[in-house]
Amino acid sequence: MKTVKIVYWQENDGMWLGHLEAYPDYMTQGENLEELRENLKDILIMLESKEIPLVRIHEDMAV
């Protein structure tokens, strides 16, 4: 099993929004936290399988 960092929050209307920390340009939402996590997993699968073109990656770099 793999672990990835996610960023998420709940909007005033009750919807949950979030993105994968390494891919902040690809946001998704869910009616609850479980649905949001499932949607984030789907995005990760699409990103890793290269279904989404021109992916911008954000990462830490030691200098």
C-alpha positions in Angstrom: 0.0 0.0 0.0 1.2 3.4 -1.0 0.8 6.7 1.0 0.3 10.1 -0.5 -0.3 13.5 1.2 -3.6 15.2 0.6 -4.9 18.7 1.4 -8.6 19.2 2.0 -11.1 21.5 3.6 -14.8 21.8 4.1 -16.6 24.7 2.3 -19.5 26.7 3.9 -22.0 24.7 1.8 -20.8 21.5 3.4 -18.9 20.1 0.4 -15.4 18.8 0.9 -12.7 20.0 -1.5 -9.1 18.8 -1.9 -6.1 17.9 -3.9 -3.0 15.7 -3.8 -0.2 17.6 -2.2 2.2 16.8 -5.1 -0.5 17.8 -7.7 -2.2 20.9 -6.4 -3.5 21.9 -9.9 -5.9 18.9 -9.9 -8.7 19.5 -7.3 -11.8 17.5 -6.7 -14.7 17.5 -4.3 -17.1 15.2 -2.4 -20.3 15.4 -0.4 -18.4 13.8 2.5 -14.8 13.1 3.4 -15.0 9.4 2.2 -16.2 10.5 -1.2 -13.5 13.1 -1.5 -10.8 10.5 -0.7 -12.2 8.1 -3.3 -12.2 11.0 -5.9 -8.6 11.8 -5.0 -7.6 8.1 -5.5 -9.2 8.3 -9.0 -7.2 11.4 -9.8 -4.0 9.7 -8.7 -4.7 6.7 -10.9 -5.4 8.9 -13.9 -2.2 11.0 -13.2 0.0 8.0 -12.8 -1.4 6.2 -15.9 -0.8 9.4 -17.9 -4.5 9.8 -18.9 -4.1 13.5 -17.9 -1.7 15.3 -20.3 0.8 18.0 -19.3 0.9 17.2 -15.6 2.7 19.8 -13.4 4.4 18.2 -10.4 5.2 20.1 -7.2 7.9 18.7 -4.9 10.4 19.7 -2.3 14.0 20.0 -3.5 17.1 20.1 -1.2 19.5 22.9 -1.9 
